[in-house]
Amino acid sequence: MDNIQQQVPQQITKADNFRSVYSNNVQMTASPWDVVFVFGENQEVKNSILMTEVHTRIVMSPQHAKNFAQVLAGQISQYEKMFGVISIPSPPTTEKADSKPS
């Protein structure tokens, strides 16, 4: 057994202030002591700038973040086995289609 979650039964309860939110944007920073995720929702593009409203900050230890990444990768793999490969669109380029490299 690799970690404590597999060794100890777990009971999950919802906190009084539990809420569910949507996020299509996440920013991450890390230090030797913690990994910080700031989740938000992209709103619109104004003057060629993507406007994002951030709403949730989650802080984890590096060990917890690594375990989270492994669990997430496993869940994505299972999802793709059931529903097909998730395609990720290429980011748009700022170069004009008719311009030639110099």
C-alpha positions as CSV (number, residue, x, y, z in Angstrom):
1,M,0.0,0.0,0.0
2,D,1.5,3.2,-1.2
3,N,-0.2,5.9,0.9
4,I,-2.3,6.5,3.9
5,Q,-5.5,6.9,2.0
6,Q,-5.3,3.3,1.0
7,Q,-4.5,2.1,4.5
8,V,-7.1,4.0,6.5
9,P,-10.9,4.0,5.8
10,Q,-12.2,7.5,5.0
11,Q,-15.5,9.2,5.7
12,I,-16.2,12.4,3.8
13,T,-18.6,15.0,5.0
14,K,-19.4,18.4,3.4
15,A,-18.6,21.5,5.3
16,D,-21.3,24.0,6.0
17,N,-19.7,26.4,3.5
18,F,-19.2,23.7,0.8
19,R,-19.8,25.0,-2.7
20,S,-19.3,23.8,-6.3
21,V,-17.7,26.1,-8.8
22,Y,-16.8,26.0,-12.5
23,S,-13.3,26.8,-13.7
24,N,-11.8,26.9,-17.1
25,N,-8.6,28.7,-16.0
26,V,-6.0,27.7,-13.4
27,Q,-2.8,29.4,-12.5
28,M,-0.1,27.6,-10.4
29,T,2.9,28.6,-8.4
30,A,5.2,26.5,-6.3
31,S,7.7,26.9,-3.5
32,P,9.7,24.3,-1.5
33,W,6.8,24.3,1.0
34,D,3.6,24.5,-1.0
35,V,1.9,24.4,-4.4
36,V,-0.8,27.1,-5.0
37,F,-3.6,26.8,-7.5
38,V,-5.8,29.8,-8.3
39,F,-8.9,28.8,-10.2
40,G,-11.0,31.2,-12.2
41,E,-13.3,31.5,-15.2
42,N,-12.4,33.2,-18.5
43,Q,-15.0,36.0,-19.2
44,E,-14.2,37.7,-22.5
45,V,-11.5,39.3,-24.5
46,K,-11.2,43.1,-24.2
47,N,-8.6,45.0,-26.3
48,S,-6.9,41.7,-27.1
49,I,-6.6,40.8,-23.4
50,L,-8.3,37.7,-22.0
51,M,-10.3,38.8,-18.9
52,T,-10.4,36.1,-16.2
53,E,-12.3,36.3,-12.9
54,V,-10.5,34.2,-10.2
55,H,-12.6,32.8,-7.4
56,T,-10.8,30.0,-5.6
57,R,-7.3,29.5,-4.1
58,I,-6.2,26.0,-3.1
59,V,-2.8,25.4,-1.3
60,M,-1.3,21.9,-1.1
61,S,2.0,20.5,0.1
62,P,4.2,19.4,-2.8
63,Q,3.7,15.8,-1.7
64,H,-0.1,16.2,-1.8
65,A,0.1,18.0,-5.2
66,K,2.2,15.1,-6.6
67,N,-0.3,12.6,-5.4
68,F,-3.2,14.7,-6.8
69,A,-1.5,14.9,-10.2
70,Q,-1.1,11.1,-10.2
71,V,-4.8,10.5,-9.2
72,L,-5.9,13.1,-11.8
73,A,-3.9,11.4,-14.6
74,G,-5.5,8.1,-13.6
75,Q,-9.0,9.6,-13.8
76,I,-8.3,11.2,-17.2
77,S,-7.0,7.9,-18.5
78,Q,-10.2,6.1,-17.3
79,Y,-12.3,8.8,-18.8
80,E,-10.6,8.5,-22.2
81,K,-11.0,4.7,-22.2
82,M,-14.8,5.2,-21.7
83,F,-15.4,8.2,-23.9
84,G,-12.5,8.6,-26.2
85,V,-9.4,10.7,-26.4
86,I,-9.7,14.3,-25.2
87,S,-8.4,16.6,-27.9
88,I,-6.7,19.8,-26.8
89,P,-6.9,22.6,-29.4
90,S,-3.8,24.3,-30.5
91,P,-3.4,27.9,-29.1
92,P,-4.1,30.5,-31.8
93,T,-1.1,32.1,-33.4
94,T,-0.6,35.8,-33.6
95,E,1.2,35.6,-36.9
96,K,-0.8,36.5,-40.0
97,A,-1.5,33.5,-42.2
98,D,-0.2,35.3,-45.4
99,S,3.1,36.5,-43.8
100,K,6.3,34.7,-44.7
101,P,9.3,34.2,-42.3
102,S,12.2,36.4,-43.1
